[in-house]
């Protein structure tokens, strides 16, 4: 979870800084900043999906509990 949050913040921050720098260099005020920030959204979603699927595949499934036999019913309510 922390890795995903840091990834999102880092990508958006890079997009904003690069956009501001390019806008100053090219004189296109907010245009490139907006384009880069909006363009970072699909990239962020793709990377979040890949990070989540890797994390899920790394989790080992829990061991199955031993199954109770038919005689081990704890239904004491039937006599009431």
C-alpha positions, 0 to 999 in steps of 0.5 A: 500500500505504501509503495502504491501511494509513493508511486502516485505522489512521485509520478504526479510530482515529476509531471508537475515539475517537468510541466512547469519547467517546459512551460517556462522554457517554451513560454506555453504557460499552463498548457504543458503542465496540464498535458503532462499531469493529465497524461500521467493519470493512465501511466499511474493507473497502469503502474498501480495495477502492475504493483497490485498484481505483483503484491497479490501474487507474492502473497501465499494462500493460507493453509486450509483448516482441518475439516470436521467430521460429520459427528462433530456437529456443535448444534446443541440448539436442536434439543431446545 
